[in-house]
Amino acid sequence: MNYDALLVVSFGGPESHADVIPFLENVLRGRNVPHERMLAVAEHYYHFDGKSPINQQTRELIAAIEAELAQHGPSLPVYWGNRNWHPMLADTLRKMRDDGIRRALAFVTSAYSSYSGCRQYREDIVRAQKEVGADVLNKDDPEQAVPEIDKLRVFFNHPGFIEATESRVSDALNEIPANARENVQIVYVAHSIPISMASTSDYVRQLEEVRRLVSSRLNVKNDELVYQSRSGAPGQPWLEPDILDYLREVKTRNLASAVVLAPISFISDHMEVLYDLDIEARQLCDFLNLPMARAKTVGVHAKFIAMIRELILERIHPGTERRALGSLGSRADSCADDCCPAPQRPAQPRTSTAK
């Protein structure tokens, strides 16, 4: 297949105090999240002067991808568009169109299958194409055609992701003090999602597979999968246990001499990792006198960057080996129409319109 660019699609994040509320309004648009909850999350960003590290880490990721492609090929320009903050996806597609890009591959910075982690990004791309004036197939003037975009497959069990994760967790295990290593537990931490979303995707199954693969490679049997960053309406059930509740349980039940927190649902150390784990979880561990280390996310680990190149080659050269570890196999390039549907939103409470 012929492609003439790579598009990196990410979540995006604010880079100043003034960006925080507009960014969160973009994230929460159409969701039944109380305003008070949005303001509480805003405080997490204000703790870091309103700047999320995700955009800078995406820049570093793109630089690493560009270096990998320059050294090993294929020769593709790399573009960047975000779901929720600048550079916005539609603006990037306009630039790609103006640069003469006709067909591009999209690398989405999410390793797993779920509505928010996969399907929603595909919807974002289609929405951006329409915003730019695109249905590529119906464009009469090729000079004005918005690029066709094909998303690379989900990569949770690709050897490059697993090996990079193993490396990060191993480094964190070595940070645990020698006198606390007798029974270290790896606590794999993933972003919580609504049960209604989890029940229509393989998100939990894939997380459990990553947990199994990494722990097996490290020869660790004491491990657990927990969740962080719950949001949404208070009455809406989300995946549990919450990381803070679980750490209290570890101490109460003496489940471990120390813990390594491994944020496996993120590829970069962005705000939810920094605040929820490096601040809240660490403060709680200090209070509980529970030694803790936090594993880095895969970031620009060499094996992870090489994986991205492999995913590109798979699509350019059909028939190339599609590497995947474990029993779940490699995901298809194209998802079924009914794959990972949007969750049903809880009904908004009715309010009086009387003045």
Secondary structure, DSSP 8 states (H G I E B T S, - for coil): -----EEEEE----BSGGGHHHHHHHHHTTS---HHHHHHHHHHHHTTTTB-SHHHHHHHHHHHHHHHHHHHS----EEEEESSSSSBHHHHHHHHHHTT--EEEEEES--S-SIIIIIHHHHHHHHHHHHTT--GGG-S-GGG---EEEE----TT-HHHHHHHHHHHHHHHTTS-GGG-TTEEEEEEEE--BHHHHTTSSHHHHHHHHHHHHHHHHT---EEEEEE---S-TTS-B---BHHHHHHHHHHHT--SEEEEEETT-SS--HHHIIIIIIIIHHHHHHHT--EEE----TT-HHHHHHHHHHHHHHHSTTS-----SSS----SS--TTSS---------------
